[in-house]
């Protein structure tokens, strides 16, 4: 998996809808499941959302936690 994609999931806010402004990595699984059934948006947003969906449905949330730590420490430098 591409590190930049993972970093983008914790740095990119949802641009619309009920969770507008919430980071893609923090979207609830129920919201991501709805998109998975209806179709993720096209382009980068959909790719980020589907990546987070796969991470969360496979119980790998720890990856997102670690990426958030890396992103926040990089922002302090």
C-alpha positions in Angstrom: 0.0 0.0 0.0 1.2 3.5 -0.9 2.3 5.6 2.1 1.0 8.7 0.4 -2.5 7.2 0.1 -2.5 6.3 3.8 -1.3 9.8 4.7 -4.0 11.3 2.5 -6.7 9.3 4.4 -5.8 11.1 7.6 -5.3 14.6 6.0 -8.2 14.8 3.6 -11.6 16.1 4.9 -14.9 14.8 3.6 -16.0 17.5 1.2 -19.8 16.9 1.4 -22.7 15.3 3.2 -23.4 14.4 6.8 -19.7 14.1 7.7 -18.5 17.1 5.8 -15.2 18.3 7.3 -14.5 15.0 9.1 -11.2 13.3 8.0 -11.7 10.4 5.6 -10.0 8.1 8.1 -12.5 9.0 10.8 -15.7 8.2 8.8 -17.8 5.6 10.5 -17.9 2.2 9.0 -21.7 2.4 8.5 -21.2 5.4 6.3 -18.5 3.7 4.3 -20.6 0.5 4.0 -23.4 2.6 2.5 -21.1 4.1 -0.1 -19.7 0.6 -0.8 -23.2 -0.6 -1.6 -24.2 2.6 -3.6 -20.8 3.2 -5.2 -17.9 5.3 -3.9 -17.5 8.7 -5.6 -15.2 8.8 -8.6 -11.6 9.8 -8.4 -9.2 10.3 -5.5 -12.0 10.7 -2.9 -13.6 7.4 -3.8 -10.2 5.7 -3.7 -9.4 7.1 -0.3 -12.9 6.1 1.0 -12.6 2.6 -0.3 -9.1 2.2 1.2 -10.4 3.2 4.6 -13.4 0.9 4.1 -11.0 -2.1 3.4 -8.8 -1.2 6.4 -11.8 -0.9 8.8 -13.7 -4.0 7.6 -10.5 -6.1 8.0 -10.0 -4.9 11.5 -6.8 -3.0 10.7 -7.8 0.3 12.4 -4.4 0.3 14.1 -2.9 1.2 10.8 -4.9 4.4 10.7 -4.0 5.2 14.3 -0.3 4.9 13.5 -0.6 7.0 10.4 -2.4 9.7 12.4 0.6 9.7 14.8 3.1 10.0 12.0 1.1 12.8 10.3 0.8 14.8 13.5 4.5 14.4 14.4 5.4 15.5 10.8 3.2 18.5 11.2 5.1 19.6 14.3 8.5 19.6 12.5 
